Every structure is written in structure tokens, then in C-alpha cells.
Amino acid sequence: MRTLISLACRNIFRNRRRTLMTLLVVSGGVAALLVAGGFFFYIFWGFREVTIRNGVGHLQIYDAQFFQRDETRPLELGLEDYRDIERTAEATPHVRGVAPRIEFFGLVSNGRKSGAYMATALLPAAEKKMGFAPNIVAGHDFGPDPAAHEALVGAGLARSMNVQPGGGLTLLAVTADGALNGIDVEVAGLIATGIKEFDDRILQLTLPSAQHLLQTERVTKLVVGLDNTDNTAAAKALLAARLAGRGRPLAVRDWMELSPMYKQMTMMFGGILGFMALIVFFMVVMSSANTLMMAMFERMREIGAMLAMGTPRRWVLSLFVLEGVITGALGAGLGVLLGNGVAALLNHAGIEMPPPPGNVRGFPLHIQHVPELMIVVSFLVIATLAVASVMPAIRASRIKIVEALAHV
């Protein structure tokens, strides 16, 4: 085996220029896949963490009927004994914190103009415990008193209502009993999500203020934050088991179930990466097959001499396949080095990408280091070169000795 490897290496570098061109094609393809894949993985990771930290959390607890039918009145399917559920959730391993929330709609007025709003009521202390913080662009966060009637208003909604931090607004909403109620709130600050449609409608209140407005003690859901996103599946299973058997069935949903856009995005970019890989592997197959076929014709008399001296034909076949495998390994190694080098340069360049559709803020260009992707791409390239070398290898092993020796 050592002799076979030594001979294969000598044959590969017999024509250095041709081998160099093949290695450039292979390594360039590997580097392109690693850079593109690293960028896509960064987008996946960033979208996942932004989704979680923007308020979705890792898990959410609802009444089981919340996803089965629509409410006929506000908070009809809300959680009434949420404090008991909260204590159970907080005692579950990997849980960092639990925050009750109310989500509702209503009308907001500045005395001269009215508009619709989407409100989220929360406990600021519980949100901060889990690392959730609003992006405040003006003013300040909620004060220390959770019972104070304060609000954080979306920048677009504040502009529409012509209000600034320190100003006042009147919020109207339908209570849990179906009546109309209203409260006056002071605008503590302006917030921005980066998505214009949300910024034109969102509004945040403290939980006591919302419960006073809606005349209820219920909450829409409980948001659960974990110590690590990788523990989501384990924590969900444990929490669901602990909450089972209660008087009113509960549903536990993870962040991926609550963010269908993430699945769509991963499928789209995964398809793009797969199409790129298909093109790269086609180029690699064509380049390597051409190189190995030319090498076979150049070494025709040499192959005939080897066969005439009693070399087994399977040995000749193995030699050509091994040359393809070694070429693939060298190309994959150079491609990994080249890809990491290009990624490091791009990461330090400070390039800013344009805002995605529906957003107003861009994001930095970053290539994520993904060892699993390097291993998979390298293995596929080596396997591709091995497959590409099979046809020339079979042809070389079936050469007739007389014709090979007479070849010019």
C-alpha cells in the first residue's frame, strides 16, 4: 500500500502545471462553498437569536385551546392561574426566567387624531432577567414602579400621533367582559424593531396597566427564556411533562414553531447553497475527469509495460482511483485554508449589508466558522474526485498490452 501511495503521489506531480490548475479549480470551489455556507449559517444564527431576543423567547406557554379556535372576547383563552404555572416553569432545568404577557389591540388617541395599535403588556423586571430589552431610540425605559401608567411607543406610531417622550396618549380597548375602557398613559420612550410595519403599530405597557385597562387578572401567555438555545428541545419536553395533568390543558410551543418565517428562510438559503454545491461539483468532476483522462493517454506505454511485467489490472485501477482521492484531499485542504483566509478578511473588513426586505436597518457581513460544513464539503469533494477517476481507471485497467506498448 505504501508503494501504491508513493507512486500515486509521483504521478500526480509529474505534470505540475496541470495538477496546479486542477487544484485551483477544486480549492476555489471548496472555498466558495465554505464562504457562502458560513454566511448563510451566520444569517440563520442571527435570525434565530434576534427572533428569540426580540420577545419570542425560547418557549411559550398557552392554553391548549388557544391554537384550536378564536376568542369571542379578549383573553377568553388566557391563563388565569399563571402564577402557579410560572413557579412550575421556573423550577424546570435550563429555565432562566419566565415572563407573563398580554397581547391585545385597541385604539390610541392624542386628543385630535386616533389610530390602531398592537399592544404587548409585560413585567419589565422579568423581561430584563431573561435578557430581553427594547431598542429605545428616544426617552427611557419603564420606571421602577410597574403600576405606573407608562408606555413605550413604536417610532412610527409616535410620529403618526405627533408625540414625544414625556407626552401623553389615551388608550382604548375592549375589556374581558366586552365593555369599552380607556386609560391615559405617559410616553416613557420610543422603540424601534427595524421593521416598519411593526414600528407603525406597536406599543408596550406594564402588565398592571394592561390588566387595569382590560379589567382582568388573566394573561395571554407565559414566555420562557433558557440558559442556552441548544437546550430548547430538552427543556420543552421536561416542561410539557410537568404541566401535563393540570385541570386545564396547556400547550408549550418552541421558538421555531412560533416563527414559521425561520423555516422558510432556512429552506430557501439551503436550496441556494445546494444549487451552488451542484455547480461546483459538476466543475470538479469535469476538470478532474479531463485531467485523469489526459494522464491516462500520456502514460499508455507505461501502463502497458506495467501490465506486461505482471502487474494486476486491479492494481492499475486502484492507482488511478487513489490519484483522484489524493488530488481531492489536497484540493479540499487548500480550499479549507483559502476559505478560512477569505472569511477572516471579510470579517475584518467591516462591510455592512443592505437592509433585508421589510427592515430599515442593515447588518454586518460575517462569515461564520462551521467545522461541520468543512468536514462535509471536504468529504464530498474527495468522494467526487474518486468517482470522477473511476472511468479513466477502468479504461486504463482494460488496455490491451500490445496496443498500449505500440502507443505513441
KEBABA-260321 format. One line per field, with one value per residue (C-alpha): x, y, z; residue number from 1; residue in three letters. Coordinates in pm, whole numbers, plus 32768, in hexadecimal, padded with zeros to 4 digits. Layout:
BEGIN
xx	c(X;...)
yy	c(Y;...)
zz	c(Z;...)
k	c(NUM;...)
r	c(ALA;...)
! end
This chain:
BEGIN
xx	c(8000;811F;81AF;805E;803A;819F;816A;801B;80BA;81D2;80D9;8008;812F;81C4;8114;811A;806B;7F3F;7F2B;7F3E;7E1A;7D4B;7D9B;7D3C;7BE9;7BA9;7C29;7B71;7A2C;7A5E;7AB3;7980;789D;7936;7918;77B2;7752;77F5;7734;75EB;762D;766F;7522;7473;7519;74D8;736B;733A;73D2;7328;71DB;720F;7295;7193;7090;7032;710B;7171;7020;6EC0;6DA6;6C3B;6AE9;6ACA;6995;6A4A;6ABE;6977;6875;6855;67F8;669B;670C;6864;692C;6817;692A;6A23;6ADC;6A29;6B0E;6C48;6D0C;6CF8;6D61;6E7B;6F04;6EFB;6FB2;70BD;710B;7151;72C1;735F;7250;72E8;71A8;7033;6F73;6DF6;6D6E;6C28;6BFA;6AD0;6A5D;69B4;699F;6A92;6A46;6B05;69C3;69B9;6A0C;69CA;6A6D;6A89;6B99;6C20;6C78;6D53;6D38;6E5D;6F1A;705F;711D;70C5;7124;7277;72BC;72AB;737D;725D;727F;71C6;728A;7249;7298;721A;71B7;71EB;7171;7054;7081;70AB;6F35;6E88;6D33;6D7E;6CBC;6DE8;6E14;6F27;6EA8;6F24;6FE3;6EF4;6DBF;6E50;6E92;6D2F;6CA2;6D93;6E08;6F5F;6FE6;6F3A;6DFA;6CAF;6BC5;6A70;6A4B;68FB;68B9;67A0;67A9;678F;6619;65DF;65C8;6696;679A;68B2;69E0;6AD1;6C42;6D84;6E75;6FB9;707B;7072;70D7;7137;713B;71D3;7093;6FC8;6E74;6EAC;6F3B;6E01;6D1D;6DD1;6DAC;6E24;6D82;6DC9;6CF9;6C39;6BD6;6B54;6A95;69F6;699B;690C;6870;6901;6A08;6A51;6B7B;6B94;6CC9;6E07;6F53;706F;71DD;72EA;745B;74B4;73F3;7484;73BF;726F;71FD;725E;71C0;7081;7059;7095;6FAD;6E95;6EB0;6E9D;6D72;6CB1;6B8A;6B1C;69AB;69BF;6AA2;6BC9;6C98;6E10;6E9B;7008;7097;70AB;6F39;6EE7;6FC4;6F5F;702B;7168;7113;70C7;720C;72E1;723C;7277;73E5;741E;739D;7483;75AF;7552;7539;768E;771F;768F;7739;7884;7883;7830;795D;7A36;79C5;79FE;7B53;7BD7;7B4E;7BF4;7D3D;7D3A;7CD7;7DF8;7EE2;7E6D;7EB7;800D;8065;7FDD;812C;8183;803D;8080;81DD;814D;804D;8157;8229;8105;8068;7EFF;7DFA;7D47;7E8E;7E8A;7D1D;7D6C;7E8F;7DB8;7CA4;7DA5;7E30;7CD2;7CA5;7DF5;7DAB;7C5A;7CF9;7DFF;7CF5;7C12;7D2F;7D95;7C28;7BF1;7D26;7CBD;7B55;7BBC;7CB0;7BA8;7AAF;7BA6;7BE5;7A71;7A28;7B2E;7AC5;7994;78B0;7746;7636;74FC;73B9;72ED;7190;70A6;71C3;725E;73AD;74C5;75AB;7722;77B3;783D;78B2;7875;7976;78BC;799D;7883;785C;79D3;79CE;789C;791A;7A76;79E7;7901;7A1E;7AFC;79DE;7994;7AFE;7B01;79C4;7A4F;7B86;7AC7;7A88;7BF5;7C64;7B84;7BF6;7D64;7D3B;7C9B;7DA9;7E36;7FA7;800F;7F47;7FCD;8139;810A;8065;8120)
yy	c(8000;80EB;80AD;80F4;823D;82A4;825B;8312;8449;8443;8422;8545;8635;85B4;86CA;87E2;88E5;880A;8797;8900;8963;8841;889B;8A05;899C;88AE;8993;8ABF;89FC;8988;8AEA;8B78;8A79;8ABA;8C35;8C24;8B19;8BD9;8D11;8C50;8BAE;8D07;8D7F;8C4F;8C85;8DFC;8DDB;8CCF;8D9D;8EE0;8E2B;8DA2;8EE2;8FC3;8F2A;8DD6;8D29;8BBC;8B2F;8BB3;8B22;8B4B;8ABC;8987;8A13;8B50;8AAC;89F4;8B0B;8C85;8D49;8DDE;8EE5;8F60;8E68;8D65;8C61;8D0F;8C73;8CB9;8BFE;8C72;8CAD;8B3C;8ADD;8BDA;8B39;89E2;8A64;8B17;89D1;891D;88E0;89D0;8AD8;8C30;8CEF;8D02;8E3A;8E60;8F29;8FAD;8FF5;90C0;91C7;9313;9481;9591;9704;9845;9911;9976;9839;96C7;958D;9417;937B;9222;9213;912A;913F;90BE;90CB;918B;90D9;8F80;8FE6;906C;8F2D;8E6B;8F68;8FFD;9173;925D;9327;9482;9596;96B9;96ED;95DD;9485;9445;94D8;940C;940F;9300;938D;94DF;951F;953A;94C8;9489;94EE;9481;9593;958C;9594;96B5;9775;9735;97A6;98CF;9872;9876;97E0;988C;98BF;9814;972E;9694;951F;9480;930A;920E;916F;8FFC;9033;90D7;923F;9364;93F4;94EF;956F;9690;9632;96F7;96AE;9642;95FC;95A8;944C;93BB;9254;929C;922A;9355;92A9;9254;93A7;944C;9388;92F8;9373;92E0;9303;927C;914D;91F8;9316;9226;9158;9299;92FC;91A6;916D;900F;8F4D;8E62;8E68;8DF6;8D1C;8CDD;8D11;8C2F;8C88;8B7A;8B7B;8B03;8AE1;8983;890E;896C;880B;8777;8894;8883;870E;8737;8861;87B9;8687;875A;8820;86EB;867B;87D5;8829;88F6;8869;8942;8959;8993;8A1E;8A59;8B81;8AC6;8A6C;8BD8;8C59;8BB1;8CB4;8C13;8AC6;8B6E;8C2E;8AFC;8A37;8B50;8B89;8A11;89E6;8AFB;8A5B;8906;8996;8A39;88EF;883D;8934;891C;87A1;879A;8879;879D;865F;86EB;877E;864E;8553;8612;8621;84AE;844D;8518;8479;8320;8363;83F4;82C2;81BF;8119;8127;8076;7F72;7F33;7F0B;7E10;7D57;7D2D;7C82;7DA6;7D48;7E14;7E5F;7EFB;7FE9;803D;807F;815F;8248;8255;829E;83BB;844F;8428;84CC;85E9;861B;861A;871A;87F4;87DC;8838;8963;89C7;89C2;8A9E;8B89;8B9A;8BE7;8CEF;8D9B;8D84;8E26;8F45;8F81;8F74;907F;9159;91E4;91C6;9229;916C;9223;91FA;90C0;90EE;918C;9207;935E;92F4;9236;9135;90F1;8FF8;8ED8;8D7D;8C80;8B71;8A25;88F3;8804;88B4;8898;8724;86E2;87B1;8715;85B4;85FC;868C;8560;8473;8539;8522;83AE;837B;8454;837B;8234;824C;829B;818F;8086;80E5;80D7;7F82;7EEE;7F5F;7E4A;7E20;7E11;7F4C;8003;7FB1;801E;8165;82A0)
zz	c(8000;804D;7EF1;7E52;7F0F;7EB8;7D49;7D46;7DDE;7CDB;7BC0;7C44;7C42;7AFE;7A41;7B43;7A6D;7A25;7B8D;7C02;7B24;7BA7;7D0F;7CCD;7C48;7D68;7E7C;7DE7;7DE7;7F4D;7FC0;7F10;7FBA;810F;80F0;806F;816C;828A;8229;8218;836A;83FB;8370;8407;8559;8557;84F4;85FE;8716;86A8;869E;87FC;8896;87F4;88D9;884F;8951;893F;89AD;89DC;8AAD;8A40;8A8B;89AC;88FD;8898;8753;8713;8708;8708;883D;8845;8941;89B4;8A88;8A81;8A4F;8B30;8C56;8D9D;8E91;8DE2;8F24;8F7F;8E1C;8E32;8F6F;8ECC;8D9A;8E65;8F1D;8DD3;8D78;8C7A;8CB6;8CE8;8D24;8CDE;8C79;8C62;8B3F;8AB9;8947;88D0;87D7;8803;87A2;8809;8808;8845;8869;86FD;863E;8676;85F1;862B;8700;8757;88C7;8990;8B09;8BD3;8D1B;8CDB;8DF4;8D6C;8C09;8C76;8D39;8BF1;8B33;8A6C;8A3F;8951;8856;88E3;87EA;88BF;8A29;8B2C;8B97;8C8C;8DE5;8F25;8F75;8E9F;8EFB;8E5B;8D1B;8C31;8ACB;89D1;887B;8725;8670;8548;8626;86F1;85B2;853E;868F;869C;87F9;889F;89E4;8B06;8A41;8A7F;89C1;8A00;89C9;8982;8986;89B2;8B09;8B57;8B98;8A46;8AC2;8A46;8B32;8B1A;8BDA;8BB5;8B9A;8B98;8A7E;8B26;89E7;8877;87FD;86AB;8631;84DD;8430;83BC;83CD;853C;8597;850B;85F6;8727;8889;89D3;8B2A;8C81;8CDD;8DFA;8D12;8C0A;8D0B;8D8A;8C27;8BCE;8D24;8D4F;8E10;8CEF;8C05;8A9D;8ACB;8B8B;8AD9;8B4C;8B22;8B34;8B88;8A29;88E5;88B1;89E3;894B;88F4;8A46;8B0B;8A3D;8A80;8BF7;8C14;8B4F;8C30;8D6D;8CF0;8C7D;8D4D;8DB7;8DCA;8C87;8B75;8B15;89D8;89CD;8887;8834;8776;862C;8634;867E;8564;841A;8360;83EB;834A;81FF;8208;825B;8143;8049;809E;80C0;7F5D;7EE1;7F8B;7EFD;7D9D;7DC5;7E40;7D10;7C25;7CDF;7CE0;7B6D;7B2A;7C04;7B56;79FA;7A52;7B08;7A0C;78F2;79AF;7A02;78A0;7811;790D;78A2;7730;7782;7850;775F;771B;788B;78E1;77D3;7861;79C0;7942;7875;79B0;7A5F;7B1A;7B6B;7AB3;7BF8;7C72;7B48;7B8E;7CFE;7C9B;7BCC;7CD1;7DE0;7D0D;7CFF;7E78;7EC4;7DD2;7E7C;7FD6;7F6C;7EC7;7FF7;80E3;8010;7FEE;8166;8199;8083;80FD;8263;81E7;8113;8233;8323;822F;81F9;836F;83B4;828E;8346;8216;8258;819F;8127;81EF;81A3;8111;820F;82EF;8315;83A9;82FE;839E;8396;82A0;836B;8305;8418;8462;8438;8468;8409;82B8;8277;82BF;81E6;80BE;80D2;80DE;7FB7;7EE9;7F2E;7EDB;7D9D;7D29;7D76;7CA7;7B8C;7B7E;7B5F;79E7;7989;7A80;79E4;788B;78F1;7996;785C;7767;768B;76CB;7559;7500;7631;75E3;7478;74E0;747A)
k	c(1;2;3;4;5;6;7;8;9;10;11;12;13;14;15;16;17;18;19;20;21;22;23;24;25;26;27;28;29;30;31;32;33;34;35;36;37;38;39;40;41;42;43;44;45;46;47;48;49;50;51;52;53;54;55;56;57;58;59;60;61;62;63;64;65;66;67;68;69;70;71;72;73;74;75;76;77;78;79;80;81;82;83;84;85;86;87;88;89;90;91;92;93;94;95;96;97;98;99;100;101;102;103;104;105;106;107;108;109;110;111;112;113;114;115;116;117;118;119;120;121;122;123;124;125;126;127;128;129;130;131;132;133;134;135;136;137;138;139;140;141;142;143;144;145;146;147;148;149;150;151;152;153;154;155;156;157;158;159;160;161;162;163;164;165;166;167;168;169;170;171;172;173;174;175;176;177;178;179;180;181;182;183;184;185;186;187;188;189;190;191;192;193;194;195;196;197;198;199;200;201;202;203;204;205;206;207;208;209;210;211;212;213;214;215;216;217;218;219;220;221;222;223;224;225;226;227;228;229;230;231;232;233;234;235;236;237;238;239;240;241;242;243;244;245;246;247;248;249;250;251;252;253;254;255;256;257;258;259;260;261;262;263;264;265;266;267;268;269;270;271;272;273;274;275;276;277;278;279;280;281;282;283;284;285;286;287;288;289;290;291;292;293;294;295;296;297;298;299;300;301;302;303;304;305;306;307;308;309;310;311;312;313;314;315;316;317;318;319;320;321;322;323;324;325;326;327;328;329;330;331;332;333;334;335;336;337;338;339;340;341;342;343;344;345;346;347;348;349;350;351;352;353;354;355;356;357;358;359;360;361;362;363;364;365;366;367;368;369;370;371;372;373;374;375;376;377;378;379;380;381;382;383;384;385;386;387;388;389;390;391;392;393;394;395;396;397;398;399;400;401;402;403;404;405;406;407;408)
r	c(MET;ARG;THR;LEU;ILE;SER;LEU;ALA;CYS;ARG;ASN;ILE;PHE;ARG;ASN;ARG;ARG;ARG;THR;LEU;MET;THR;LEU;LEU;VAL;VAL;SER;GLY;GLY;VAL;ALA;ALA;LEU;LEU;VAL;ALA;GLY;GLY;PHE;PHE;PHE;TYR;ILE;PHE;TRP;GLY;PHE;ARG;GLU;VAL;THR;ILE;ARG;ASN;GLY;VAL;GLY;HIS;LEU;GLN;ILE;TYR;ASP;ALA;GLN;PHE;PHE;GLN;ARG;ASP;GLU;THR;ARG;PRO;LEU;GLU;LEU;GLY;LEU;GLU;ASP;TYR;ARG;ASP;ILE;GLU;ARG;THR;ALA;GLU;ALA;THR;PRO;HIS;VAL;ARG;GLY;VAL;ALA;PRO;ARG;ILE;GLU;PHE;PHE;GLY;LEU;VAL;SER;ASN;GLY;ARG;LYS;SER;GLY;ALA;TYR;MET;ALA;THR;ALA;LEU;LEU;PRO;ALA;ALA;GLU;LYS;LYS;MET;GLY;PHE;ALA;PRO;ASN;ILE;VAL;ALA;GLY;HIS;ASP;PHE;GLY;PRO;ASP;PRO;ALA;ALA;HIS;GLU;ALA;LEU;VAL;GLY;ALA;GLY;LEU;ALA;ARG;SER;MET;ASN;VAL;GLN;PRO;GLY;GLY;GLY;LEU;THR;LEU;LEU;ALA;VAL;THR;ALA;ASP;GLY;ALA;LEU;ASN;GLY;ILE;ASP;VAL;GLU;VAL;ALA;GLY;LEU;ILE;ALA;THR;GLY;ILE;LYS;GLU;PHE;ASP;ASP;ARG;ILE;LEU;GLN;LEU;THR;LEU;PRO;SER;ALA;GLN;HIS;LEU;LEU;GLN;THR;GLU;ARG;VAL;THR;LYS;LEU;VAL;VAL;GLY;LEU;ASP;ASN;THR;ASP;ASN;THR;ALA;ALA;ALA;LYS;ALA;LEU;LEU;ALA;ALA;ARG;LEU;ALA;GLY;ARG;GLY;ARG;PRO;LEU;ALA;VAL;ARG;ASP;TRP;MET;GLU;LEU;SER;PRO;MET;TYR;LYS;GLN;MET;THR;MET;MET;PHE;GLY;GLY;ILE;LEU;GLY;PHE;MET;ALA;LEU;ILE;VAL;PHE;PHE;MET;VAL;VAL;MET;SER;SER;ALA;ASN;THR;LEU;MET;MET;ALA;MET;PHE;GLU;ARG;MET;ARG;GLU;ILE;GLY;ALA;MET;LEU;ALA;MET;GLY;THR;PRO;ARG;ARG;TRP;VAL;LEU;SER;LEU;PHE;VAL;LEU;GLU;GLY;VAL;ILE;THR;GLY;ALA;LEU;GLY;ALA;GLY;LEU;GLY;VAL;LEU;LEU;GLY;ASN;GLY;VAL;ALA;ALA;LEU;LEU;ASN;HIS;ALA;GLY;ILE;GLU;MET;PRO;PRO;PRO;PRO;GLY;ASN;VAL;ARG;GLY;PHE;PRO;LEU;HIS;ILE;GLN;HIS;VAL;PRO;GLU;LEU;MET;ILE;VAL;VAL;SER;PHE;LEU;VAL;ILE;ALA;THR;LEU;ALA;VAL;ALA;SER;VAL;MET;PRO;ALA;ILE;ARG;ALA;SER;ARG;ILE;LYS;ILE;VAL;GLU;ALA;LEU;ALA;HIS;VAL)
! end
